[in-house]
């Protein structure tokens, strides 16, 4: 037995030496470079590709079937002179014996200098679509149409091949490049300097992976440096793929960033279950410059329309600085705005939409909750239901332009100069002149192009909303917009213990935007509103107003100059500030009495019970024919215009004295019986801000009053002289003669 074992061992050793010697002889005596033409022809016949081998072919036979290709390129048979791929070197080797068991056991696989060029022509045809296709001979019969009956010979079902077991010691790709060019759109994408290395590649085990590349595109010009690390797990039998401890990082530069750069990173666990058509990204950690975010995402129905759900949490960051760090510019706003922004939300998305539900958004000093969704990316369909505790809109609006600020300063100076000369206490100065300079800005007011494309449905509520310096409590805004027509369904709230509501439309489908607005104010302090706009209020009181106005244009001035419509108003429990109408009347009465006022004005204001009227707007001028003011002891009637274009007024006012109610009346201003019922005339003209301070005794009409009083006095004398000596008809005729 020992001798037999020894002999058998010698035989096996001899056979092994023979096999090794045969392999050595075969690999050294047989040169595959002598068969390049045959190899090229096999590639044409079997793979239907054009293979060009410019470099040497190296190989080994046993125990590794090894192959090295140098300077090779691949093209389609349809365009054999236009290679879509070439490489400097491809090296791989496979164990021979496991191949017999349908097992692939490779050593290191190396790819050097791979260059892949993908091109889509002007007709939308990609060069990769011709891989494996044979060129169509001239005059050849076209392929059988799909609706023609198939052959009656039943096809024998093939037994599905068993999956080949994959076993590679490592994979290395150096200096690879992938390029995509679309001739129709002119877009180009490329991935350069691709470096890829892995550890041992086995099924159902973690495969360490590291990759780097430089990505770029020309529309817009962008360049991205990327690095990817992690462990890849492939379970082919279960169709499961997982990328554990994935870390993607890099830097983005290009034209949109205006010379600045954005560093970014993304981490987490990524998995794909093709059998269940589910993909997940858990443990998400994302950073981009100052921005930091956490979250999780899950995609279902990958074989149909993917449905993405998950959550997102963005830590507090300075949005203004972040936007600046990526070369973008926010609209001008108050300093410190958008310096504290954070978000927590649930996410639901499809390839055409995204929704943020259960929002908890904090912006500076404001907190929002609710839902924001884009229902259709192509139509930019925005839907929002939000509730906020407090929000200051003015903080995020651009300041007045220099031109508008200068115009405001000029007008304020004009009003101040007029006011200095027009104090109504003494009432001895001439009437102020009408203002002539426009009070409104000509700056572009609305982004018409964006509004025309807007598809929005918003429902917003605020505990407190500051808008145009007005502190609005319990504010509500509901608006829709589609196809260039924006509809304000409701804008309402509480204001200074009063309330207001507004609705209307804005039509930007026309050359000049058209505004239609209806408003209602209920017992809102008019002086507070004017003060919030930086104007000196001429009156105090609670205003109740209804209006329906239209205007067109894209600036304040254009809208005011085209303002048409109507309004009615009433102000209760008010005061005409810095305007003592009683003193004005006393001056007129003293003039008629031919006396001089002996005392100083007892006050600078005139309280009133009610001020009301109706306005008709025509091209920026408001006609007010029925102004009425109820003041204790007198009634005021007015008829005039308010020129909203320059914020000026011109009124003729009549005051009927019902009786002097003061404790110690001025002797020169005593109202006797003959003055009761007389309408004393005033003229009010000048800047609207002056209010009653711009009113003076209307001397022209005062003469008419004097004439009437003289006629009444003469009538009394006629009665006294004639008594009952003449007929009543003659006396009336004589009285009428002197009253003309």
Order of alpha helices (4+ residues) and beta strands (2+ residues): alpha-alpha-beta-beta-beta-beta-alpha-beta-beta-beta-beta-beta-beta-beta-beta-beta-beta-beta-beta-alpha-beta-beta-beta-beta-alpha-alpha-beta-beta-beta-beta-beta-alpha-beta-alpha-beta-alpha-beta-beta-beta-beta-beta-beta-alpha-alpha
